[in-house]
Amino acid sequence: MERLLHVMGSPRGVRSRSDMVARRLIERLAVAEVEALDLASTALPTFDGTTIEGRYDLIEGREVRAEVVEAWEGIGRTVEHFLSFDTYVFSVPMWNFGVPWRLKQYIDVLTQPGLAFTADATGVTGLAAGRRAILVCSGALDIRPGQPGAELDFQTAFMKAWLGFIGITDVHEVQVRPTYGAPEDVEAAMQRAYADADALAAALAG
Ligand SMILES: Cc1cc2nc3c(=O)[nH]c(=O)nc-3n(C[C@H](O)[C@H](O)[C@H](O)COP(=O)(O)O)c2cc1C
């Protein structure tokens, strides 16, 4: 692990529970270079209908407007930036059983054919293969693996499916649940998550 990108999926800043645990984990990992990407304060490239149609025009050699070229240059830079890291830590809050829209937007911008994956008759090849990802997933409800309601966790399942699609199979997770309820239950969840983060950092170092 040499270059680590911390993708912050929560807009809650220092009050974010997933971020608190992610920061502790990153401290323990002692990686040479760490960059934090706060999605709440980062302007992402435009990814609207014109941009999507423009992709086909560009592929098929048709002329496109300057803003379409600019949008795709921005998307290309975003993917290139993402792929310049070998390790990712994602702070991922559960929002309506899935991930917050800002994180989903980042994933939609990144997941471009030819940039993040290729597909042909033999199947899909993820271009981020060989990298490592750690998911720090938080949620108000205690639906950790093995708990009642765990089947509602589309947040962790989606993140793992997406990472696999772009080629990342070395995936680890820390669960931070429940983050709402009796203060002693929330405190116990935090302490459990910090202990899991410490154990994971030790295992990855060894
Ligand atoms: C829009 C929104 C939707 C949410 N949906 C869920 C949910 O479906 N399940 C759940 O357990 N918690 C849900 N929560 C609670 C958050 O997951 C919880 O507050 C968590 O701690 C957020 O992570 P953070 O502290 O890192 O921001 C939701 C919160 C918000 C703001």
The ligand as an SDF file (V2000), in Angstrom:
LIG
                    3D

 31 33  0  0  0  0  0  0  0  0999 V2000
  -31.3450   10.4110    3.7620 C   0  0  0  0  0  0  0  0  0  0  0  0
  -30.9920    9.3820    4.8180 C   0  0  0  0  0  0  0  0  0  0  0  0
  -31.4400    8.0870    4.6620 C   0  0  0  0  0  0  0  0  0  0  0  0
  -31.1120    7.1260    5.6180 C   0  0  0  0  0  0  0  0  0  0  0  0
  -31.5280    5.8330    5.4220 N   0  0  0  0  0  0  0  0  0  0  0  0
  -31.1540    4.8600    6.2980 C   0  0  0  0  0  0  0  0  0  0  0  0
  -31.5110    3.4980    6.0830 C   0  0  0  0  0  0  0  0  0  0  0  0
  -32.1440    3.1330    5.1060 O   0  0  0  0  0  0  0  0  0  0  0  0
  -31.1290    2.5830    7.0050 N   0  0  0  0  0  0  0  0  0  0  0  0
  -30.3930    2.9140    8.1130 C   0  0  0  0  0  0  0  0  0  0  0  0
  -30.0280    2.0240    8.8990 O   0  0  0  0  0  0  0  0  0  0  0  0
  -30.0300    4.2070    8.3360 N   0  0  0  0  0  0  0  0  0  0  0  0
  -30.3870    5.1840    7.4660 C   0  0  0  0  0  0  0  0  0  0  0  0
  -30.0040    6.4850    7.6680 N   0  0  0  0  0  0  0  0  0  0  0  0
  -29.1800    6.8090    8.8450 C   0  0  0  0  0  0  0  0  0  0  0  0
  -27.6830    6.8630    8.5120 C   0  0  0  0  0  0  0  0  0  0  0  0
  -27.2640    5.7120    7.8430 O   0  0  0  0  0  0  0  0  0  0  0  0
  -26.8880    7.0300    9.7990 C   0  0  0  0  0  0  0  0  0  0  0  0
  -27.1660    8.2990   10.3580 O   0  0  0  0  0  0  0  0  0  0  0  0
  -25.3910    6.8860    9.5700 C   0  0  0  0  0  0  0  0  0  0  0  0
  -24.7180    7.0980   10.7840 O   0  0  0  0  0  0  0  0  0  0  0  0
  -24.9040    7.8660    8.5250 C   0  0  0  0  0  0  0  0  0  0  0  0
  -23.5220    7.7130    8.3400 O   0  0  0  0  0  0  0  0  0  0  0  0
  -22.5460    8.9210    8.7240 P   0  0  0  0  0  0  0  0  0  0  0  0
  -22.6670    9.0800   10.2240 O   0  0  0  0  0  0  0  0  0  0  0  0
  -21.1990    8.4400    8.3090 O   0  0  0  0  0  0  0  0  0  0  0  0
  -23.0150   10.1190    7.9700 O   0  0  0  0  0  0  0  0  0  0  0  0
  -30.3300    7.4760    6.7390 C   0  0  0  0  0  0  0  0  0  0  0  0
  -29.8970    8.7990    6.8910 C   0  0  0  0  0  0  0  0  0  0  0  0
  -30.2150    9.7440    5.9410 C   0  0  0  0  0  0  0  0  0  0  0  0
  -29.7050   11.1630    6.1170 C   0  0  0  0  0  0  0  0  0  0  0  0
  1  2  1  0
  2  3  1  0
  2 30  2  0
  3  4  2  0
  4  5  1  0
  4 28  1  0
  5  6  2  0
  6  7  1  0
  6 13  1  0
  7  8  2  0
  7  9  1  0
  9 10  1  0
 10 11  2  0
 10 12  1  0
 12 13  2  0
 13 14  1  0
 14 15  1  0
 14 28  1  0
 15 16  1  0
 16 17  1  0
 16 18  1  0
 18 19  1  0
 18 20  1  0
 20 21  1  0
 20 22  1  0
 22 23  1  0
 23 24  1  0
 24 25  2  0
 24 26  1  0
 24 27  1  0
 28 29  2  0
 29 30  1  0
 30 31  1  0
M  END
$$$$
